Amino acid sequence: MVGGWPLIGRSEELQVIDAVLGRENGLRGVVLAGAAGVGKTRLAREALEGARRRGMTGRWVTGSVSARTLPLGAFAAVLPWVGSDPMRALGQAADALLAGAGQAGALVVVDDGHLLDEVSATLVHQLAAGTAATVVVTVRTGEPVPDAVTAVWKDAHLDRLEVVPLSQPQTAELLEAALGGPVDTAAVARMWRLSRGNPLYLRELVAGERAAGQLAQRDGLWRWAGEPALSAKLVELVEARMGRLPEPVRDVVDLLAFAGDLEVDVLGRLVDAAALEGAETSALITVDTDRGQLSASLTHPLYGEARRARTGAFRARQLRRRIVGALLETGPRGADDELRCAALMVDSDFAVEPGLLMRAANRAAQLLDLPLAIRLGRVAFAHGGGFAAKAIVAQGLSMQGRGAEAEVELRLLSGLADTDALRAWAAAVRAGNLFFTLNHPTHAEQVLGEAMTAISDQPAREILWALHAVFEGLLARPGEAARAAGVVLDAPRPQPNAEFLASWGLVAALGVTGRADNVGPVAARGFRAGVSFDTAVLWFNLAEAELMALRLAGYLPQAEALAARCRQQAADIPGVPQLMAAALTGHAELARGRLRDAVRWMREALTGFTAIDPGGRVFDGLLWLTQAWAMAGNADAAAQTLERLAANHHTGFRYRETDVILARAWVAAAQGALSQAIALTREAAAAAAHLPACEVLALQTAVRFGDRTTAGRLAVLAAEVDGPRAQLAAAHAAALAADDGHALRAVSTRLEQTGDWMAAADAAAQAAAAHARAKKADLARMDGGRAHLLAHRCQGARTPAILSAARPLPITTREREIITLASRGLTNRDIARRLGLSVRTVEGHLYRVGAKLGITRRADLADLLSDDGPQPL
């Protein structure tokens, strides 16, 4: 590796360089062309290192502004004395450069070839035109280049290769390699957008943000919080690229630095035409047609960051005032212009316009820029914005997870409401804040009930009934949720917000009761209704309810597609929406069995939600992360996450109770306590007796752990619950109870086809065990191999069934359970307490295992249970 960062995303360029050094296809060299900082010099150094490894003689030459004043100035450092006769100087210089070259030849690298003096450029042309040396030249695009250097590629002596900026995936790969760990998706997107894939800018941006403490590793994931804090070095690099700015041109750049894109007729009111033309000629701005209007913007995002870093507070306020004045003179052409105008207005000395602020605050909330919405709402309220302004502040605080602050504002909001419609809305928002953000569902139901008693206006009561449907759905009371939702959804013309919330509550109820085939139309209706900022964040909660319904039913590819749609929806909305999309993706990946991806997405969501939890998001993330760690066999991480889950339990999410108990079951299984795990799955099934889809999942998990008692109940549920999961779980249970290897293999194949790869791997492992018991060694090996391949597809799954198939032993299930716990360091008394056995029984099992396998030392148990299968995450 050359330099401090690895070379990523340059495989094509390196292949060309390798071909050049090998003189393949007659190549005598290459010109590497690209913008400053894009990586040309780094590639040239790689070429020099490669040449030296091949035994070639290497020469490095650098063009510079100072050396350009002297003939052959760039070559002075690598040449001995050369005579003053210009007719002979070039020949002498070429001979000197090639002196000492052996049979492998010589490589001459010329960095910054656009800065060469004319004589040096002529020498480069002679070297490239000849055959004695291999030549690599770097030039900066957009800069004047000596004619002799230009002729190098125009005359086809050397190939020209454009070195382009890194793509976003390449930037992500480079960041993770440089930082030594996974990087938050949003941080990658911001870094790439600011650096435009320029590796030099990226490196300096990372260094500056780390030094400022804004780019930091939390829970194993690198996250970037706050606004960019450009280092002095990066500012200098960007300013060097911008060049010297005459004052009129500087004004153009500064105005765009604070305003973002501006229509040319607006900008023309602030600067003269010559300044605009100078900025465009200098490639500092670009002018495009946007919706039929000419719009100006900076050519690189860092130009604006660098100029803002150099601008004092007084000048910044003046610039904002000038921009606001010009925007108001021309008249904002839409909500986004008004939003920009208001954001600039509150940070300038321009007189505040309350009406504009209110419209802008609503727009910011609609775009889910909650910090800006809260800020604008506070200023608007201070200037007479009343109920509407306070409502934006209160709901924004709640959506940000600042529940206690929101409760204070909501109490004040209730006093400002003077109609039933406003009173209902205020009560609904307060109840939602209590239920979700503050985790007080009983108090939330009380507030909602009091409002329903006090408010008589039927249209106003719709929002209360709708929220009641949501509460009942999440509290695992599906019958009441469906009744409350029906009050709203069966109304002739329900309010959109109420229609959205009622759809959410009904989807939650349909999912857990096994009516997933009815979920799609209800969810679609809710999504169509959820168009206001009140429901913008909640849109992802409806998606979550739909995803859970699809997962419970076994419609796993559809769940995966829904998560992908959520990611697309949140791509340009930082904050809670992107975190929700990450959590939903992790949930879908877990359902498919892609454990490493599930862990990655859940950790990404959790690191963000730890700081901003709008209610239950940390609980959800820990729930799925616990299961993923346990399924991957990482018992320690699973146990630690389970402890965090208990500490962050959300009492309003009772419809998740089955999954919470199953998380405990998976942790017990990962620790080797299989009988305890099976007992917990039965507990989960009992807790879900009125939630048939959840009961199916609990009993299917029991089957995967080896429980042979569930076939009868699953056969009944299979006739009641929509989707492939119930049918396949019943078939799986029947095959396991019959110890039928062929039937277990058939179930495994069908599970794989539905996308449930983890369950398919378990069924294949159980088929292998059944065939082994039937003395069918060939079939056992075949199904064991299939289980291994499916576990690999699941990115390292280590369930009890998979581990048993990976290392079959002539011992009983109880004996395997006991030696597994013993291998983890538990004493005989610990094992007896964990499994509900006597110490004497544990000792007897250990004695029999030792006698069967010739084990005399407890320390050998871990080696006995080791396997060559997938390793834990």
Buried (B, 14 or more C-beta within 10 A) or exposed (E): EBEEBEBBBBEEBBEBBBBBBEEEEEBBBBBBBBBBBBBBBBBBBBBBEBBEEBEBBBBBBBBEEEBBEEBBBBBEEBBEEBEEEEEEBBBBBBEBBBEEBEEEBBBBBBBBBBBBBBBBBBBBBBBBBEEBBBBBBBBBBEEEBBEBBBBBBEEEBBBBBEBBBBEBEBBBBBBBBBBEEBBBBBBBBBBBEBBBBBBBBBBBBBBBBBEBEBBEBBEEBBBBBEEBBBBEEBBEBBBEBBEEBEEBBBBBBBBBBBBEBBBBEBBBBBBEEEBBBBBBEBEBBBBEEEEEEBBBBBBBBBBBBBBBBBBEEEEBBBBBBBBBBBBBEBEBEEBBBBBBBBBBBBBBEBEBBBEBBBBBBBBBBBBBBBEBBBBBBBBBBEBEBEBBBBBBBBBBBBBBBBBEBBBEBBEBBBEBBEEBBBBBBBBBBBBBBBBBBBBBBEBBBEBBBEBBEEBEEEBBBBBBBBBBBBBBBBBBBBEBBBBBBBBBBEBEEBBBBBBBBBBBBBBBBBBBBBBBEBBBEBBEBBBEBBBBBBBBBBBBBBBBBBBBBBBBBBBBEBBBBBBBBBBEBBBEBBBBBBBBBBBBBBBBBBBBBBBBBBBBBBBBBBBBBBEBBBBBBBBBBBBBBBBBBBBBBBBEBBBBBBEBBEEBBBEBBBBBBBBBBBBBBBBBBBBBBBBBBBBBBBBBBEBBEEBBBBBBBBBBBBBBBBBEBBBEBBBEBBEBBBBBBBBBBBBBBBBBBBBBBBBBBBBBBBBBEBBBBBBBBBBBBBBBBBBBEBEBEEBBEBBBEBBBEBBBBBBBBBBBBBBBBBEBBEBEBBBBBBBBBBBBEBEBEBBBEBBEBEBEBBBBBBEBBBEEBEBEEBEBBBEBBEBEBBEBB
